[in-house]
């Protein structure tokens, strides 16, 4: 009965979230320690659970640039530490042109395409016990031709171990991207630069980049391809080697020079991509969704255009997508005389539809150009940056789904007795605002020192040779719930008594 009730509650919560309008959470975020008009909010990033946000300001300190980290606790946002600045920048780097963060929020990549006279670079930062520090030296890819402006875009895998950096102006605006991997705390370039085939003219590949959760699928946007029609290229990695997957992707219903590939994002599994083109239809702007099946990409539905835009909004200037690919955010900084806005879309049975009205943060001073967007893995938290707020000081706004319900465990995992060397299957039933995530641990309830490699509602133990306890933490954007510990006890095999024949 409890399982049935939990299932019904879960369906009701899901229906509520799908239909609900996002609302602003708190006031706008403005980092302290800025020097001059920092343009905070030019680029933004969110961790998987939406509890860590990074807001960059490439204009800080006369365009040296900086990044600010904010964390959320019980629905309240606060700045974490001082602003981040790359330690080994050369000249005016415009650090903060692009930013991305790992799923757990503990690894960030921040780029500066103007570093070293437009050679460009990217910097990695890691967090330990709430303290951020630069990880190694700046990354500069080999094989660049001319001033590539590496760092025009950047992205990082969910585990923080694979990064991609776009250099849109490499080789006379042909463009390229460089991939880096982390091993033993050291970042190194993986293979040569990536350049897609089939480009028409100087495509500026790498103007935008995205990477899947496992780091094995990468997407490069080339905004200038075919006289600014724009396109994107997909690459996949196998055994450490990258290769192009199929031909370039171009949305079929563009109007005029759409600038497709100005922005791009990809789902966790790499099978759903969203591509922004803010120039479509005389800068009304739009976004296109593509899906992959058996290695073949195709457009899914018609282009996405927000229904309540005011003027030429430049929709598609920025795009973001949830981990499962079923929720997307599209930014349009020129909406309503450059006030800016964001539009949310959800996918059901392969069809996309707008979710509620456009989002525009309150408390803006002047035309903020709200339009840089990021979305949490579960699609329940969205951040929008407005780099022109308050005379270019800049700011960011966070939006969440209303009535977010933290997880509630309806059916606890149950202990049992097994024989030595056998496995046991444990399961938990929980309800709450989707998406729920699961992490199993070995030990007493609340002891997180021994996580196991299981992140689903059901967990099968390895073969056990001693009595062992396991428990699970269920989380979503607005809270977490810990189960009771389930103890797996080892029993003895029953002895068979044979009667001696007389």
C-alpha positions as semicolon CSV with decimal commas, in nm:
position;residue;x (nm);y (nm);z (nm)
1;X;0,000;0,000;0,000
2;X;0,286;0,236;0,088
3;X;0,452;0,168;-0,250
4;X;0,127;0,245;-0,434
5;X;0,083;0,570;-0,240
6;X;0,439;0,674;-0,318
7;X;0,390;0,603;-0,687
8;X;0,071;0,812;-0,698
9;X;0,239;1,097;-0,511
10;X;0,533;1,083;-0,750
11;X;0,303;1,110;-1,053
12;X;0,121;1,406;-0,900
13;X;0,447;1,585;-0,825
14;X;0,573;1,521;-1,178
15;X;0,254;1,658;-1,329
16;X;0,275;1,965;-1,108
17;X;0,635;2,038;-1,206
18;X;0,566;1,991;-1,576
19;X;0,284;2,243;-1,565
20;X;0,428;2,491;-1,316
21;X;0,581;2,828;-1,392
22;X;0,926;2,890;-1,253
23;X;0,958;3,162;-0,991
24;X;1,257;3,373;-0,889
25;X;1,451;3,247;-0,587
26;X;1,580;3,537;-0,379
27;X;1,733;3,856;-0,512
28;X;1,979;3,892;-0,795
29;X;2,331;3,761;-0,739
30;X;2,616;4,012;-0,754
31;X;2,964;3,906;-0,651
32;X;3,169;4,118;-0,415
33;X;3,518;4,244;-0,490
34;X;3,448;4,350;-0,847
35;X;3,667;4,622;-0,995
36;X;3,486;4,850;-1,238
37;X;3,203;4,737;-1,468
38;X;3,264;4,362;-1,445
39;X;2,983;4,241;-1,672
40;X;2,892;3,973;-1,418
41;X;2,652;3,723;-1,569
42;X;2,807;3,714;-1,914
43;X;2,842;3,340;-1,865
44;X;2,685;3,115;-1,601
45;X;2,700;2,751;-1,494
46;X;2,512;2,525;-1,250
47;X;2,606;2,201;-1,079
48;X;2,384;1,896;-1,128
49;X;2,173;1,960;-0,818
50;X;2,166;2,333;-0,882
51;X;2,323;2,416;-0,546
52;X;2,646;2,561;-0,686
53;X;2,642;2,842;-0,940
54;X;2,932;3,014;-1,112
55;X;2,888;3,360;-1,258
56;X;3,162;3,517;-1,465
57;X;3,243;3,876;-1,545
58;X;3,493;3,909;-1,827
59;X;3,505;4,289;-1,783
60;X;3,630;4,286;-1,424
61;X;3,943;4,489;-1,355
62;X;3,974;4,647;-1,698
63;X;3,883;4,322;-1,878
64;X;4,124;4,100;-1,692
65;X;3,807;3,915;-1,591
66;X;3,695;3,708;-1,293
67;X;3,444;3,448;-1,177
68;X;3,228;3,427;-0,866
69;X;3,096;3,112;-0,698
70;X;2,763;3,104;-0,515
71;X;2,614;2,819;-0,313
72;X;2,258;2,751;-0,205
73;X;2,159;2,632;0,139
74;X;1,793;2,591;0,238
75;X;1,691;2,807;-0,057
76;X;1,928;3,094;0,025
77;X;2,220;3,189;-0,199
78;X;2,553;3,323;-0,071
79;X;2,893;3,390;-0,225
80;X;3,156;3,124;-0,160
81;X;3,500;3,274;-0,111
82;X;3,659;3,550;-0,312
83;X;3,637;3,592;-0,687
84;X;3,842;3,352;-0,899
85;X;4,115;3,485;-1,125
86;X;4,360;3,282;-1,334
87;X;4,703;3,308;-1,176
88;X;4,916;3,296;-1,490
89;X;4,722;3,510;-1,736
90;X;4,921;3,715;-1,985
91;X;4,779;4,058;-2,060
92;X;4,407;4,127;-2,071
93;X;4,266;3,774;-2,093
94;X;3,894;3,848;-2,062
95;X;3,886;3,562;-1,816
96;X;3,526;3,450;-1,782
97;X;3,423;3,454;-2,146
98;X;3,298;3,100;-2,085
99;X;3,247;2,879;-1,780
100;X;3,137;2,524;-1,703
101;X;3,123;2,314;-1,387
102;X;3,125;1,943;-1,306
103;X;2,813;1,764;-1,180
104;X;2,920;1,780;-0,815
105;X;3,017;2,145;-0,845
106;X;3,374;2,081;-0,733
107;X;3,559;2,138;-1,061
108;X;3,520;2,443;-1,284
109;X;3,673;2,552;-1,611
110;X;3,693;2,922;-1,693
111;X;3,828;3,052;-2,022
112;X;3,998;3,369;-2,140
113;X;4,024;3,391;-2,521
114;X;4,226;3,712;-2,525
115;X;4,508;3,575;-2,312
116;X;4,857;3,624;-2,453
117;X;4,760;3,849;-2,742
118;X;4,452;3,647;-2,842
119;X;4,618;3,307;-2,825
120;X;4,366;3,227;-2,555
121;X;4,363;2,978;-2,269
122;X;4,150;2,803;-2,010
123;X;4,194;2,754;-1,637
124;X;4,079;2,474;-1,407
125;X;3,973;2,527;-1,047
126;X;3,882;2,273;-0,780
127;X;3,698;2,303;-0,450
128;X;3,797;2,130;-0,129
129;X;3,609;2,197;0,196
130;X;3,457;2,510;0,045
131;X;3,790;2,655;-0,068
132;X;3,867;2,706;-0,437
133;X;4,216;2,685;-0,586
134;X;4,361;2,676;-0,936
135;X;4,453;2,328;-1,058
136;X;4,778;2,338;-1,250
137;X;4,872;2,591;-1,512
138;X;4,647;2,736;-1,780
139;X;4,563;2,512;-2,074
140;X;4,679;2,613;-2,421
141;X;4,630;2,364;-2,702
142;X;4,901;2,272;-2,948
143;X;4,865;2,293;-3,324
144;X;4,688;2,628;-3,334
145;X;4,732;2,838;-3,646
146;X;4,739;3,211;-3,578
147;X;4,546;3,373;-3,296
148;X;4,289;3,101;-3,230
149;X;4,134;3,272;-2,928
150;X;4,124;2,942;-2,743
151;X;3,865;2,971;-2,472
152;X;3,599;3,137;-2,681
153;X;3,397;2,849;-2,538
154;X;3,456;2,572;-2,284
155;X;3,277;2,272;-2,136
156;X;3,353;1,994;-1,888
157;X;3,225;1,640;-1,834
158;X;3,008;1,547;-1,536
159;X;3,297;1,382;-1,353
160;X;3,527;1,677;-1,414
161;X;3,786;1,461;-1,592
162;X;3,740;1,568;-1,957
163;X;3,732;1,927;-2,078
164;X;3,689;2,079;-2,422
165;X;3,797;2,429;-2,524
166;X;3,687;2,600;-2,844
167;X;3,903;2,836;-3,046
168;X;3,669;2,986;-3,302
169;X;3,929;3,187;-3,493
170;X;4,195;2,923;-3,544
171;X;4,340;2,905;-3,894
172;X;4,176;3,215;-4,040
173;X;3,837;3,160;-3,874
174;X;3,813;2,791;-3,963
175;X;3,799;2,726;-3,592
176;X;3,878;2,420;-3,383
177;X;3,848;2,266;-3,040
178;X;4,094;2,100;-2,805
179;X;4,019;1,818;-2,562
180;X;4,198;1,771;-2,230
181;X;4,185;1,485;-1,982
182;X;4,273;1,464;-1,615
183;X;4,497;1,188;-1,480
184;X;4,671;1,192;-1,144
185;X;4,573;1,553;-1,086
186;X;4,740;1,666;-1,411
187;X;4,561;1,790;-1,723
188;X;4,698;1,702;-2,065
189;X;4,581;1,745;-2,424
190;X;4,416;1,439;-2,578
191;X;4,501;1,403;-2,945
192;X;4,509;1,681;-3,198
193;X;4,263;1,964;-3,235
194;X;3,913;1,881;-3,359
195;X;3,799;2,034;-3,689
196;X;3,481;1,916;-3,859
197;X;3,468;1,835;-4,229
198;X;3,215;1,975;-4,474
199;X;3,237;2,337;-4,362
200;X;3,142;2,607;-4,612
201;X;3,390;2,891;-4,570
202;X;3,540;2,997;-4,240
203;X;3,284;2,838;-4,007
204;X;3,436;2,951;-3,676
205;X;3,404;2,602;-3,534
206;X;3,439;2,608;-3,158
207;X;3,236;2,925;-3,122
208;X;3,040;2,707;-2,882
209;X;3,116;2,362;-2,740
210;X;2,937;2,101;-2,530
211;X;3,032;1,762;-2,391
212;X;2,834;1,465;-2,260
213;X;2,844;1,346;-1,900
214;X;3,097;1,072;-1,972
215;X;3,306;1,297;-2,194
216;X;3,270;1,069;-2,497
217;X;3,049;1,292;-2,713
218;X;3,148;1,648;-2,803
219;X;2,966;1,908;-3,010
220;X;3,121;2,208;-3,182
221;X;2,917;2,503;-3,302
222;X;3,030;2,687;-3,613
223;X;2,829;3,006;-3,626
224;X;2,980;3,142;-3,950
225;X;2,937;2,831;-4,165
226;X;2,783;2,894;-4,506
227;X;2,760;3,272;-4,478
228;X;2,639;3,263;-4,116
229;X;2,368;3,006;-4,168
230;X;2,568;2,818;-3,907
231;X;2,605;2,450;-3,825
232;X;2,729;2,208;-3,561
233;X;2,960;1,907;-3,573
234;X;2,953;1,600;-3,348
235;X;3,261;1,405;-3,242
236;X;3,281;1,083;-3,043
237;X;3,564;0,928;-2,846
238;X;3,656;0,560;-2,849
239;X;3,965;0,425;-2,671
240;X;4,096;0,780;-2,639
241;X;4,064;0,860;-3,009
242;X;3,823;1,124;-3,141
243;X;3,641;1,104;-3,475
244;X;3,360;1,297;-3,643
245;X;3,016;1,136;-3,625
246;X;2,817;1,197;-3,942
247;X;2,796;1,522;-4,133
248;X;2,738;1,868;-3,996
249;X;2,394;1,939;-3,849
250;X;2,185;2,231;-3,977
251;X;1,829;2,308;-3,867
252;X;1,587;2,269;-4,157
253;X;1,353;2,562;-4,102
254;X;1,587;2,855;-4,049
255;X;1,506;3,198;-4,191
256;X;1,803;3,401;-4,316
257;X;2,143;3,399;-4,150
258;X;2,041;3,216;-3,834
259;X;2,386;3,189;-3,673
260;X;2,312;2,829;-3,579
261;X;2,580;2,706;-3,341
262;X;2,612;3,036;-3,157
263;X;2,530;2,823;-2,853
264;X;2,500;2,450;-2,798
265;X;2,424;2,208;-2,514
266;X;2,396;1,830;-2,488
267;X;2,220;1,585;-2,257
268;X;2,411;1,361;-2,017
269;X;2,399;1,058;-2,247
270;X;2,498;1,266;-2,548
271;X;2,186;1,168;-2,742
272;X;1,998;1,500;-2,737
273;X;2,151;1,831;-2,844
274;X;2,005;2,179;-2,853
275;X;2,150;2,441;-3,085
276;X;2,088;2,813;-3,059
277;X;2,077;3,055;-3,350
278;X;1,999;3,406;-3,234
279;X;2,005;3,554;-3,586
280;X;1,713;3,349;-3,716
281;X;1,430;3,549;-3,873
282;X;1,590;3,892;-3,837
283;X;1,722;3,823;-3,482
284;X;1,395;3,690;-3,348
285;X;1,613;3,391;-3,279
286;X;1,539;3,024;-3,230
287;X;1,673;2,691;-3,111
288;X;1,681;2,351;-3,276
289;X;1,683;2,009;-3,112
290;X;1,862;1,708;-3,259
291;X;1,854;1,350;-3,135
292;X;2,083;1,054;-3,196
293;X;1,969;0,699;-3,259
294;X;2,214;0,421;-3,349
295;X;2,478;0,683;-3,425
296;X;2,258;0,881;-3,665
297;X;2,147;1,237;-3,586
298;X;1,818;1,393;-3,695
299;X;1,621;1,707;-3,613
300;X;1,342;1,658;-3,359
301;X;1,039;1,868;-3,440
302;X;1,038;2,227;-3,556
303;X;1,258;2,504;-3,424
304;X;1,174;2,644;-3,081
305;X;1,063;3,007;-3,065
306;X;0,916;3,160;-2,749
307;X;0,557;3,274;-2,794
308;X;0,567;3,586;-2,577
309;X;0,881;3,765;-2,692
310;X;0,878;4,145;-2,707
311;X;1,059;4,259;-3,019
312;X;1,361;4,086;-3,167
313;X;1,470;3,889;-2,861
314;X;1,775;3,712;-3,008
315;X;1,650;3,382;-2,870
316;X;1,921;3,118;-2,883
317;X;2,201;3,348;-2,772
318;X;2,241;3,088;-2,498
319;X;2,095;2,739;-2,450
320;X;2,102;2,474;-2,178
321;X;1,954;2,127;-2,137
322;X;1,878;1,895;-1,846
323;X;2,063;1,568;-1,792
324;X;1,784;1,353;-1,937
325;X;1,733;1,590;-2,230
326;X;1,368;1,654;-2,148
327;X;1,396;2,015;-2,029
328;X;1,572;2,303;-2,200
329;X;1,633;2,673;-2,140
330;X;1,682;2,928;-2,417
331;X;1,811;3,279;-2,349
332;X;1,722;3,592;-2,543
333;X;1,913;3,897;-2,412
334;X;1,750;4,148;-2,649
335;X;1,391;4,078;-2,546
336;X;1,188;4,382;-2,443
337;X;1,439;4,650;-2,538
338;X;1,738;4,453;-2,405
339;X;1,584;4,368;-2,071
340;X;1,631;4,007;-2,175
341;X;1,449;3,687;-2,086
342;X;1,467;3,309;-2,086
343;X;1,222;3,050;-2,213
344;X;1,172;2,700;-2,074
345;X;1,070;2,401;-2,284
346;X;0,987;2,042;-2,194
347;X;0,971;1,728;-2,405
348;X;0,701;1,465;-2,380
349;X;0,672;1,169;-2,619
350;X;0,920;1,337;-2,853
351;X;0,728;1,666;-2,876
352;X;0,858;1,995;-2,735
353;X;0,637;2,265;-2,583
354;X;0,696;2,592;-2,400
355;X;0,660;2,571;-2,024
356;X;0,489;2,879;-1,884
357;X;0,580;3,233;-1,974
358;X;0,925;3,377;-2,028
359;X;1,146;3,435;-1,724
360;X;1,284;3,778;-1,642
361;X;1,443;3,852;-1,307
362;X;1,319;4,134;-1,088
363;X;1,541;4,401;-0,940
364;X;1,729;4,476;-1,260
365;X;1,870;4,826;-1,299
366;X;1,838;4,937;-1,658
367;X;1,848;4,702;-1,956
368;X;2,025;4,402;-1,803
369;X;2,043;4,183;-2,114
370;X;1,933;3,876;-1,919
371;X;2,007;3,591;-2,155
372;X;2,297;3,369;-2,045
373;X;2,133;3,052;-1,914
374;X;2,216;2,727;-1,736
375;X;1,989;2,455;-1,598
376;X;2,034;2,193;-1,328
377;X;2,052;1,826;-1,419
378;X;1,696;1,763;-1,302
379;X;1,559;2,073;-1,475
380;X;1,420;2,232;-1,159
381;X;1,669;2,519;-1,122
382;X;1,758;2,776;-1,388
383;X;2,005;3,064;-1,370
384;X;2,004;3,362;-1,607
385;X;2,287;3,611;-1,632
386;X;2,246;3,975;-1,729
387;X;2,586;4,129;-1,790
388;X;2,460;4,484;-1,852
389;X;2,265;4,520;-1,528
390;X;2,335;4,835;-1,329
391;X;2,567;5,011;-1,574
392;X;2,747;4,688;-1,670
393;X;2,813;4,575;-1,316
394;X;2,610;4,271;-1,413
395;X;2,414;4,017;-1,212
396;X;2,246;3,677;-1,225
397;X;1,900;3,555;-1,128
398;X;1,794;3,208;-1,012
399;X;1,455;3,053;-1,084
400;X;1,304;2,737;-0,937
401;X;0,988;2,536;-0,974
402;X;0,736;2,635;-0,705
403;X;0,628;2,392;-0,439
404;X;0,939;2,179;-0,468
405;X;0,886;1,872;-0,251
406;X;1,193;1,717;-0,086
407;X;1,226;1,339;-0,101
408;X;1,020;1,123;0,133
409;X;1,106;0,756;0,173
410;X;0,792;0,545;0,158
411;X;0,946;0,197;0,168
412;X;1,277;0,137;0,343
413;X;1,538;-0,110;0,218
414;X;1,494;-0,438;0,401
415;X;1,768;-0,646;0,561
416;X;1,783;-1,020;0,518
417;X;1,991;-1,329;0,583
418;X;2,204;-1,482;0,308
419;X;2,481;-1,738;0,283
420;X;2,847;-1,643;0,265
421;X;2,947;-1,557;-0,091
422;X;2,595;-1,469;-0,202
423;X;2,460;-1,129;-0,311
424;X;2,153;-0,942;-0,189
425;X;1,930;-0,697;-0,373
426;X;1,810;-0,392;-0,181
427;X;1,553;-0,139;-0,297
428;X;1,399;0,184;-0,175
429;X;1,078;0,360;-0,275
430;X;1,073;0,739;-0,247
431;X;0,855;1,028;-0,360
432;X;0,932;1,395;-0,419
433;X;0,980;1,648;-0,695
434;X;1,164;1,481;-0,986
435;X;1,430;1,407;-1,064
436;X;1,529;1,198;-0,765
437;X;1,888;1,081;-0,741
438;X;2,018;0,792;-0,532
439;X;2,352;0,719;-0,367
440;X;2,408;0,399;-0,170
441;X;2,659;0,370;0,113
442;X;2,805;0,089;0,319
443;X;2,785;0,130;0,696
444;X;2,548;0,284;0,946
445;X;2,280;0,529;0,827
446;X;2,427;0,875;0,780
447;X;2,785;0,751;0,745
448;X;2,901;0,872;0,403
449;X;3,260;0,753;0,431
450;X;3,207;0,442;0,218
451;X;2,998;0,514;-0,093
452;X;2,936;0,224;-0,329
453;X;2,903;0,237;-0,705
454;X;2,524;0,239;-0,711
455;X;2,300;0,531;-0,805
456;X;1,958;0,378;-0,866
457;X;1,665;0,289;-0,644
458;X;1,773;-0,077;-0,653
459;X;2,118;-0,200;-0,551
460;X;2,265;-0,548;-0,574
461;X;2,552;-0,602;-0,335
462;X;2,873;-0,778;-0,432
463;X;2,920;-1,129;-0,289
464;X;2,941;-1,085;0,088
465;X;3,161;-1,279;0,329
466;X;3,070;-1,085;0,643
467;X;2,761;-0,926;0,792
468;X;2,730;-0,580;0,632
469;X;2,489;-0,283;0,644
470;X;2,388;-0,055;0,358
471;X;2,175;0,258;0,332
472;X;2,078;0,508;0,061
473;X;2,050;0,887;0,037
474;X;1,773;1,013;-0,193
475;X;1,814;1,373;-0,315
476;X;1,654;1,634;-0,537
477;X;1,687;2,008;-0,590
478;X;1,524;2,098;-0,259
479;X;1,644;1,841;-0,011
480;X;1,754;1,490;0,076
481;X;1,631;1,194;0,279
482;X;1,838;0,914;0,431
483;X;1,703;0,563;0,460
484;X;1,748;0,336;0,756
485;X;2,037;0,093;0,734
486;X;1,953;-0,252;0,600
487;X;2,172;-0,521;0,752
488;X;2,263;-0,825;0,548
489;X;2,337;-1,107;0,791
490;X;2,529;-1,420;0,702
491;X;2,364;-1,747;0,797
492;X;2,497;-2,099;0,810
493;X;2,430;-2,372;0,563
494;X;2,206;-2,642;0,705
495;X;2,390;-2,965;0,775
496;X;2,271;-3,280;0,613
497;X;2,269;-3,578;0,852
498;X;2,310;-3,905;0,670
499;X;2,189;-4,218;0,845
500;X;2,439;-4,498;0,821
501;X;2,294;-4,806;0,667
502;X;2,271;-5,104;0,902
